[in-house]
Every structure is written in structure tokens, then in C-alpha cells.
Amino acid sequence: MARALERQDIPKSESDIAGLRAAFFSKPQACLRTSPLAKKYGWGLVFDEQGRIALCPMESAQYRDLLDGGEVKVVKAMRSKRA
């Protein structure tokens, strides 16, 4: 978000950024669950507590370790069409 603010004339204090982040996430946004990466190509999207995202092949040992750890919430990718 800081990079986007560099291009705009918006105050950049930590409290301003926190307020902008809260306003942005207060309404529903399109998410990566609609991405073909998860739906069609079988990649796992791993999010951490800092909001960073990592792509992880679902067949990899890293992905299995995440699932076996029990601390991960698994959410299926969204379907493209109604059933």
C-alpha cells in the first residue's frame, strides 16, 4: 500500500495508512480465490499475518507441511459458473 501512496498526494503517517487500510477492507473486494491460478492451475495461495501472499504448488512438500500443521485455514477457490 505504501507504494501506491507514493504515487498519490496522500499523507503517509502510520495512523493515516491504518485508516486507509481499514476503509479499503471494510467493503467486500474481489479476491484471489477467483484467480485462475487456484481454480484452473492448482496453485495454493498462502497468506501470512502481515498480508503477504505466496504461491505454493499443491503437490509440494511445503504445502503438505502447512496443511499438516493445523494452523492453516483452507478455503476453496470460487467456481466460475453456477451448478
C-alpha positions as CSV (number, residue, x, y, z in Angstrom):
1,M,0.0,0.0,0.0
2,A,2.9,2.3,0.7
3,R,4.0,2.2,-3.0
4,A,0.5,3.2,-4.1
5,L,0.6,6.1,-1.7
6,E,3.9,7.3,-3.2
7,R,2.2,8.0,-6.5
8,Q,-0.6,9.9,-4.8
9,D,-0.7,13.1,-2.8
10,I,-1.9,11.4,0.4
11,P,-0.5,11.8,3.9
12,K,1.8,8.9,4.8
13,S,1.8,8.7,8.6
14,E,1.2,5.3,10.2
15,S,-2.2,6.3,11.5
16,D,-3.3,7.6,8.1
17,I,-2.2,4.4,6.4
18,A,-4.0,2.3,9.1
19,G,-7.2,4.4,8.5
20,L,-6.9,4.0,4.7
21,R,-6.4,0.2,5.1
22,A,-9.4,-0.1,7.4
23,A,-11.6,1.8,4.9
24,F,-10.4,-0.3,2.0
25,F,-11.1,-3.6,3.7
26,S,-14.4,-2.5,5.2
27,K,-16.2,-3.4,2.0
28,P,-16.0,-6.6,0.0
29,Q,-13.2,-6.8,-2.6
30,A,-12.6,-9.2,-5.4
31,C,-10.2,-11.8,-4.0
32,L,-7.6,-14.2,-5.3
33,R,-10.0,-17.1,-4.9
34,T,-11.4,-16.1,-8.3
35,S,-7.9,-16.3,-9.9
36,P,-7.2,-19.0,-12.5
37,L,-4.1,-19.7,-10.5
38,A,-6.1,-21.5,-7.9
39,K,-9.1,-22.5,-9.9
40,K,-7.5,-23.9,-13.1
41,Y,-3.8,-24.4,-12.5
42,G,-3.9,-25.9,-8.9
43,W,-1.7,-23.4,-7.0
44,G,-2.2,-22.8,-3.4
45,L,-2.2,-19.2,-2.2
46,V,-0.7,-18.9,1.2
47,F,-1.3,-15.7,3.2
48,D,0.7,-14.7,6.3
49,E,-0.3,-12.4,9.2
50,Q,1.4,-9.4,7.6
51,G,-0.8,-9.7,4.5
52,R,1.9,-11.1,2.2
53,I,1.0,-13.8,-0.3
54,A,3.0,-16.7,-1.6
55,L,2.2,-19.1,-4.4
56,C,2.7,-22.7,-3.4
57,P,2.2,-25.8,-5.7
58,M,-0.4,-28.0,-4.1
59,E,1.7,-31.1,-4.8
60,S,4.7,-29.7,-2.9
61,A,6.1,-30.8,0.5
62,Q,5.8,-27.2,1.7
63,Y,2.1,-27.2,1.0
64,R,1.6,-30.5,2.8
65,D,3.5,-29.3,5.8
66,L,1.3,-26.2,6.0
67,L,-1.8,-28.4,5.9
68,D,-0.5,-30.9,8.5
69,G,0.5,-28.1,10.9
70,G,-3.2,-27.5,11.6
71,E,-2.8,-23.7,11.9
72,V,-3.9,-23.1,8.2
73,K,-7.5,-22.3,7.2
74,V,-8.3,-23.9,3.9
75,V,-10.7,-22.0,1.6
76,K,-11.7,-23.4,-1.8
77,A,-11.3,-21.4,-4.9
78,M,-14.6,-19.9,-6.3
79,R,-16.4,-21.5,-9.1
80,S,-16.7,-19.7,-12.5
81,K,-20.2,-20.9,-13.2
82,R,-23.3,-21.8,-11.2
83,A,-24.0,-25.5,-10.9
